[in-house]
Structure formats: structure tokens, C-alpha cells
Amino acid sequence: MSLGAYTRGFFFLFSFLFDRYSDRRSKGRIVRDKSQSSTHARPMAATAKHKFALNAQVLLDGKSDGAVFKITRLLPDGGSGLQYRIKNEQEGYERVVVERLLTAARG
């Protein structure tokens, strides 16, 4: 048996076992990607929706002066929740905050 045939046989066995293992784990955590090769598995992404839209007016919790901020960008989850980039007209800079610190501005 040549080295090439041995390598192909090992690869086939590994692919077969990996496919069986990834199929068992498909209940919520890993899903097989049919567009790629049969041995490729990727984590399933949970798509969360942002509560506030782009250009919405919001209040920042913990800011006592009641300043109204405008959402300038929607950002992905950074590990502690969905994030937004916000800006106040009186300030010369933008802030990045998590969604739980924002409330909708009235009016």
C-alpha cells in the first residue's frame, strides 16, 4: 500500500467520523454548512435585532442633564449586548454604548 493511498484512506475515515459527530451536535450549537465541503461545520449565529433605529433620538442612562443623543451607527454584539454609536450635538465626540443603557427620547 503506497503512502498516497494510506493518506487518502485516513482522510476518508476522518471525514466520515467528523460528519457523524457534527450531525449529533446539530441541536442548537453546530450546523453543517451545505455550501462548503461535507466536513466543514460552522457555529450557528443567533441574529439579534437592534431595539433602536439609525438616527433615532435616545437618552443615556446615568447622564443626569437629560441630554438627547442621536444614533449614528448600529454595531454588533460586543460580548455584553448589542451596541450603538451615539452622538450629542453639544459634544464633539461619539460614544459607544450597549443597548441596555439607552431609552427612547420622547418627542
C-alpha positions in Angstrom: 0.0 0.0 0.0 1.5 3.3 -1.1 1.7 6.4 1.2 -0.8 8.3 -1.0 -3.4 5.5 -0.7 -2.8 5.3 3.0 -3.3 9.1 3.4 -6.5 9.1 1.3 -7.9 6.3 3.4 -7.1 8.1 6.6 -8.7 11.3 5.3 -11.8 9.4 4.2 -12.2 7.8 7.7 -11.6 11.1 9.4 -14.2 12.8 7.2 -16.7 10.1 7.9 -16.3 10.3 11.6 -16.3 14.1 11.7 -19.6 14.1 9.7 -21.2 11.7 12.2 -20.0 13.8 15.1 -21.1 17.2 13.7 -24.6 15.7 12.9 -25.1 14.7 16.5 -24.1 18.2 17.7 -26.6 20.0 15.3 -29.2 20.5 18.0 -28.6 24.2 18.6 -24.9 24.7 18.6 -23.3 23.5 15.4 -24.9 23.2 12.0 -23.5 21.8 8.8 -22.8 24.2 6.1 -24.1 22.6 2.9 -22.4 25.1 0.6 -19.0 24.0 1.7 -17.4 20.6 1.8 -19.1 17.9 3.9 -16.5 18.1 6.6 -17.0 21.9 7.3 -19.1 22.9 10.3 -19.7 26.4 11.5 -21.3 27.8 14.6 -24.9 28.9 14.2 -25.3 32.6 14.7 -28.1 33.9 16.7 -29.4 37.0 15.0 -30.5 39.6 17.5 -32.3 42.7 16.4 -31.5 46.3 17.5 -34.2 48.0 19.5 -33.4 51.4 18.1 -33.1 52.5 14.5 -30.4 54.6 12.9 -30.9 58.4 13.6 -33.2 57.7 16.5 -33.2 60.1 19.4 -32.3 58.4 22.7 -31.4 59.2 26.3 -28.3 57.7 28.0 -28.9 56.2 31.5 -26.7 57.7 34.1 -26.4 61.1 32.3 -28.2 63.4 34.7 -28.6 66.5 32.4 -31.1 64.8 30.2 -29.1 65.3 27.0 -30.6 63.7 23.9 -28.3 61.6 21.7 -28.6 60.6 18.1 -27.8 57.1 17.0 -25.1 57.3 14.3 -24.3 53.6 13.8 -25.6 50.2 14.7 -22.9 47.9 16.0 -22.8 44.1 16.6 -22.8 42.4 19.9 -19.5 43.1 21.6 -20.0 40.4 24.3 -22.2 42.4 26.7 -25.1 43.1 24.3 -25.9 44.9 21.1 -24.0 48.2 20.8 -24.7 51.6 19.3 -22.5 54.6 18.4 -24.3 57.7 19.7 -23.5 61.5 19.5 -24.8 64.6 21.3 -24.8 67.8 19.3 -23.1 69.7 22.2 -20.2 67.2 22.5 -17.5 66.9 19.9 -17.2 63.2 20.0 -19.1 59.9 19.7 -19.7 57.3 22.3 -20.1 53.5 22.0 -22.8 52.2 24.4 -24.7 49.0 25.0 -28.4 48.8 24.3 -29.4 48.3 27.9 -28.1 51.8 28.8 -30.4 53.6 26.3 -34.1 54.7 26.5 -36.2 56.3 23.8 -36.4 60.1 23.9 -39.9 61.5 24.0 -41.0 63.9 21.3 
